[in-house]
Amino acid sequence: MRKRRVLVVCLALFTLLCGAAVYAQDVYKFKIPAYDEPFFGTWVNTKYDGTTWKTAQKFVYLNWGYAEGFKKVGDATPFSRSTFILVEKWTDAKGNTWYRELEQSLGYKNYLLCRISKDGKTLEQISRSAGFPAESDMGSGYPSYWIFYRQ
């Protein structure tokens, strides 16, 4: 009787774990990005004054999920270091590439929606601290909107 009870408990746990794994796969649909994603690289905007993190002039996104922010284009030492995950990627009818990006660093986590122009030279980003912004939110009227140009 005890062996049967142990077997039933083990089967129940196995079923529960399998169900959790299937659920997790439905929730997290991350794909490993290509080595040469348009998102990776150095992005700058010298029109920003560089006095705070919100007006930083330069960001570097590396293909292994690491980013650095520089208040001024010429700074040698970054003011911020973070990791990021490209959660989703798609191309719109105009040929622009879009990403949903989860960015995290010590003390914060942000959900970003990013649009890279068809020619690959312009990066626009909007950010929220909880949940990804909608495509319809993209634009300079959004409270946390940034635009950068490929260096």
N, C-alpha and C positions, 0 to 999 in steps of 0.2 A: 504494500500500500504506500509506503514512504517513497519508494522509487517512482511510482506512478505520479505522486504529488510533485516530486522534484521535476519529473519530465514535463508535467503540465505547466509548472511555473516557468521552466526554461523555454518552452514553446511560446508561452504568453509574452515573455520578455523579448524573445526573438521576433515575434510578430510586431510588437510595439516598436522595436528598434528599426525594423524594415519599413514600417509605416512612417517613422520619423525621417528616415533617409529619403524616402520618396517625396515627402512633404518638403524637405530642405531643397531637393533638386527643383521642385516647382517654384520655390520662392527665390532662390539664387540661381540666376541663369548667366553667370559670368562666363566670358570666353577669354581665352588667353589672347591678348592683342598681338598683332603682327609686329615684327621688329621695327618696321618703318611706318608706323601709324602717323598720319598727318599731325596728330596732337603733340608728338614728341618734338622737342627742340627748344630754342630760346625765343622768347616773346618779349617785346619791349614797347613802351609808350613813353616817350620823353615829355609829353604834354602833362603827365601827372607830375606833381611837385616832389614826390618821394619823401614827404615828411612823416607819414604814418604807413602802416601796413595796407590801409585802404587806398593809398595813393602811390604804391610802389611802382617803380618804373620797369622792373625786369623780373621775369620768372623763367626758370629753366626746368623743363619736364623731361626726365630721363626714362628710357624704355623699360627699366626694371621697377618702375613704380615709386620713384623718389623725385622730389621737387625741392627747389631752393628759390627763395624770394630775395630780391635785392632792392633796397629803397631807391638807390640811384644806379643807373646803367653802369657806371664806372666802378662801383663798389667791388672790392675783392672778397669781402666776407659777407655771407648771406645773413639777413636778419631773421629769416625763417627757414625751417627745414620740415618737410612733411612727407608722408607717404600717400599714395593715391591708388585707387582701383578704377579702371575704366569698366563700368558696369554694363553699359549698352552703347551700341554704335549703329547709326543708320544714315542714309543719304536721302536728302529731300529732292523734290522735283526739279529744283534749280541747280542741283549738283553740289550743294553745301554738305559737309560732313558734320554730323551731330554726335555728341557723346553725353552720357550721364556719368558723372565722375564723383566718387566718394573720396574726400580728402580728409586726412586726419593727422593731427600732431599732438604734442603734449598739451592737454587741456582743452582741445576743441575737435569737433567733427563737423564738416560742412558737406552739403549736397549741392553739386554744381551741375548746371546745364551749360554745355559748351557748343558753340557753332564755329566751324572753320570754313571760310569762304571757298568757293569752288577752285580758285587759283591757289589755295593753300597759304595765302599771305596774311590773312586776318583771322584773329581768334577773338570771339566774343564770349563772355562768361557772365552768368548770373548765379547767385548763391543763396541758399537758405540753410538754417541750422537744423531744420527738421523736415525731411522729405524733399524730393526733387521738385524744382520749379517746373511749370508747364511750358511747352514750346511757345504758346501764345504770350508768355511773360517776357520773352526775349526782346530786349531793346533798351535804349538809353533811359527810358522812363522808369525802369525797374530800380528799386532802392539800392541794390547791390549789383550794379552792372559795371563791367570792365571791358575795355577793348585794347587789344595788343596786336603788334605787327611782327611778323617773323624777322629775326635778325640773321 
